[in-house]
Amino acid sequence: MTFRQLDRPGTALLRRLREPAPPQPQRCEFCGRHLPAEHRHLADTDQQALTCACTACALLFQQPGAADGRYHAVPDRYLTDPAHPLGEDAWAVLGIPVATAFLLRTTRLQRSVLLYPGPGGATEAEPDEAAWQAALGGSRLYAALRPDVEALLLRRDTDGIQCYLVPVDVCYELVGRLRRCWKGFDGGAEARAEQTAFFERLAARSRVLPEGGAR
């Protein structure tokens, strides 16, 4: 007796469901316009989240009083301060358990938060405010930090502690990159290589904070 496999009506559908879905184009969350890979972000201070926006909508929300000040455009400045580096004592006071982390100030919570990447995304820590002041009170980069839209991105390696003031969306880009290649407890060799390449690009893009500060 010969058996023949029948292509039942749902078989083709099941095969399609098993295949990875094609990436969906990103859209502006205000007007629905298709967005290029490189596009603007706004910080939603009510939700403590980032929102994708086209250039026109981003400019609209930069107007004074727009949406009662709920949205703030993420700037595009990258700063470093090699003349005033963070020391090992600052790292110890902050109690960062990994080699890479970023910190920012939020207006909704009225405090600073520390986040670090891992296999599940960004993990948030809440150190004592006195610890922040002890570790970063003399940091010019921390003083220049704009709440909600910028962060200090830190990395500790054998050469010391690298510290950059960057747009906050850059930090979440790094979190996403590391999440895709994370292996084991500490991320593994691929994640470390990804971090090294990422910080090399930051170093090439950043400018030195002048002695008089930066706008």
C-alpha positions as CSV (number, residue, x, y, z in Angstrom):
1,M,0.0,0.0,0.0
2,T,1.3,3.4,-0.9
3,F,0.9,6.4,1.4
4,R,0.9,9.9,0.0
5,Q,1.3,13.0,2.2
6,L,-1.7,15.3,1.7
7,D,-1.1,19.1,1.6
8,R,-4.0,20.0,3.9
9,P,-5.4,23.6,3.8
10,G,-3.5,24.7,6.9
11,T,-0.1,23.2,6.0
12,A,1.0,26.1,3.8
13,L,-0.1,28.6,6.5
14,L,1.8,26.8,9.2
15,R,5.0,26.8,7.0
16,R,4.6,30.6,6.5
17,L,4.1,31.2,10.3
18,R,7.3,29.3,11.0
19,E,9.3,31.6,8.7
20,P,10.7,34.8,10.2
21,A,8.5,37.8,9.4
22,P,10.0,40.5,7.2
23,P,11.0,43.7,9.2
24,Q,8.2,46.2,9.2
25,P,9.1,49.8,8.1
26,Q,9.2,52.3,11.0
27,R,6.6,55.1,11.0
28,C,6.4,58.4,12.7
29,E,4.3,57.9,15.9
30,F,2.6,61.2,15.3
31,C,1.8,61.5,11.6
32,G,2.4,57.9,10.4
33,R,4.9,58.8,7.8
34,H,7.5,56.2,6.9
35,L,10.9,56.8,8.5
36,P,14.4,56.1,7.3
37,A,16.8,54.0,9.4
38,E,18.3,57.2,10.7
39,H,15.5,59.3,12.2
40,R,14.8,61.6,15.1
41,H,13.6,60.6,18.6
42,L,11.7,62.5,21.2
43,A,11.7,61.8,24.9
44,D,8.2,61.3,26.3
45,T,8.7,62.6,29.9
46,D,5.2,61.3,31.0
47,Q,5.9,57.7,30.0
48,Q,9.7,57.9,30.4
49,A,10.1,56.4,26.9
50,L,11.5,57.3,23.5
51,T,9.2,58.0,20.6
52,C,10.1,57.8,16.8
53,A,9.4,61.0,14.8
54,C,9.9,62.4,11.4
55,T,11.8,65.6,11.0
56,A,8.7,67.8,10.6
57,C,7.0,66.5,13.8
58,A,10.3,66.7,15.8
59,L,10.6,70.3,14.8
60,L,7.0,70.9,15.7
61,F,7.4,69.6,19.2
62,Q,10.5,71.8,19.7
63,Q,8.2,74.9,19.7
64,P,7.8,76.4,23.2
65,G,4.7,75.0,24.9
66,A,4.0,72.2,22.4
67,A,2.1,69.3,24.0
68,D,2.5,71.1,27.4
69,G,6.2,70.3,27.3
70,R,5.7,66.6,27.4
71,Y,8.0,65.8,24.5
72,H,11.7,66.8,24.2
73,A,13.8,66.4,21.1
74,V,16.9,64.2,21.7
75,P,19.9,66.3,20.7
76,D,22.9,65.2,18.6
77,R,25.9,66.1,20.7
78,Y,28.7,63.8,21.7
79,L,31.2,65.1,24.4
80,T,34.1,63.8,26.3
81,D,36.3,65.3,29.0
82,P,39.7,63.6,29.0
83,A,41.2,66.2,31.3
84,H,38.8,65.2,34.1
85,P,38.4,61.5,33.9
86,L,36.4,59.4,36.4
87,G,38.5,57.4,38.8
88,E,38.2,53.9,40.2
89,D,36.8,55.4,43.4
90,A,33.8,56.8,41.5
91,W,33.1,53.4,39.9
92,A,33.2,51.8,43.4
93,V,30.9,54.4,44.9
94,L,28.4,53.9,42.1
95,G,28.4,50.1,42.7
96,I,28.2,49.2,39.0
97,P,28.3,45.4,38.7
98,V,29.3,45.2,35.0
99,A,31.8,46.8,32.7
100,T,29.4,49.1,30.8
101,A,26.5,51.3,32.1
102,F,24.8,54.5,31.5
103,L,23.2,57.0,33.8
104,L,20.6,59.8,33.2
105,R,18.5,62.2,35.1
106,T,14.7,62.0,34.8
107,T,12.3,64.9,35.4
108,R,9.3,62.6,36.1
109,L,11.1,60.7,38.9
110,Q,13.2,63.8,39.9
111,R,16.3,61.6,40.4
112,S,19.1,60.0,38.6
113,V,19.0,56.4,37.4
114,L,21.6,53.9,36.4
115,L,21.1,51.3,33.7
116,Y,23.3,48.6,32.4
117,P,22.9,46.2,29.4
118,G,22.3,42.4,29.7
119,P,20.6,39.5,27.9
120,G,17.2,40.8,28.8
121,G,17.7,44.4,27.8
122,A,18.5,47.3,30.2
123,T,18.4,46.7,33.9
124,E,17.8,49.7,36.2
125,A,19.4,50.3,39.5
126,E,18.6,53.0,42.1
127,P,21.7,54.0,44.1
128,D,21.4,56.5,46.9
129,E,21.4,60.1,45.8
130,A,24.3,60.9,48.1
131,A,26.4,58.2,46.3
132,W,25.7,60.0,43.0
133,Q,26.9,63.3,44.4
134,A,30.0,61.7,45.9
135,A,30.9,60.0,42.7
136,L,29.9,62.6,40.1
137,G,29.6,65.9,42.0
138,G,32.8,67.2,40.4
139,S,32.1,65.8,36.9
140,R,31.8,68.5,34.3
141,L,30.0,66.1,31.9
142,Y,27.5,65.2,34.6
143,A,26.9,68.9,35.2
144,A,26.3,69.5,31.4
145,L,23.8,66.6,31.2
146,R,20.4,67.5,29.9
147,P,17.6,65.6,31.7
148,D,15.6,62.9,29.9
149,V,17.4,63.3,26.5
150,E,21.1,62.7,27.3
151,A,23.1,60.2,29.3
152,L,26.6,59.5,30.5
153,L,27.8,56.3,28.9
154,L,30.6,54.6,30.9
155,R,32.9,51.7,30.2
156,R,35.5,50.3,32.5
157,D,38.5,48.4,30.9
158,T,42.2,47.9,31.6
159,D,43.0,51.4,30.5
160,G,40.6,53.0,33.0
161,I,37.0,54.4,32.7
162,Q,35.8,55.8,29.5
163,C,33.0,58.4,29.9
164,Y,31.0,60.1,27.1
165,L,28.0,62.4,27.2
166,V,25.7,61.1,24.4
167,P,22.1,61.2,23.2
168,V,20.0,58.8,25.3
169,D,18.9,56.8,22.2
170,V,22.5,55.9,21.5
171,C,22.6,54.0,24.9
172,Y,19.5,52.0,24.0
173,E,21.0,51.3,20.6
174,L,24.0,49.7,22.4
175,V,21.6,47.7,24.7
176,G,19.9,46.3,21.6
177,R,23.1,45.4,19.8
178,L,24.4,43.6,22.9
179,R,21.2,41.8,23.5
180,R,21.4,40.2,20.0
181,C,24.8,38.7,20.6
182,W,24.9,38.2,24.4
183,K,26.2,34.8,25.5
184,G,26.6,33.5,29.1
185,F,27.0,35.5,32.2
186,D,29.2,38.3,31.0
187,G,28.1,38.6,27.4
188,G,31.0,36.6,25.8
189,A,33.6,37.5,23.3
190,E,31.2,38.7,20.6
191,A,29.5,41.1,23.0
192,R,32.9,42.4,24.1
193,A,34.0,43.0,20.5
194,E,30.7,44.8,19.8
195,Q,31.2,47.1,22.8
196,T,34.8,47.8,21.7
197,A,33.7,48.7,18.2
198,F,30.9,50.8,19.5
199,F,33.1,52.9,21.9
200,E,35.7,53.4,19.1
201,R,32.9,55.0,17.0
202,L,32.0,57.2,20.0
203,A,35.6,58.3,20.4
204,A,35.8,59.3,16.7
205,R,32.5,61.2,16.9
206,S,33.0,63.0,20.2
207,R,34.4,66.4,20.7
208,V,36.2,67.6,23.9
209,L,34.1,69.6,26.4
210,P,35.7,73.1,26.4
211,E,36.9,74.6,29.7
212,G,34.0,77.1,29.6
213,G,31.4,74.3,29.2
214,A,29.2,73.5,26.2
215,R,25.7,74.4,25.1
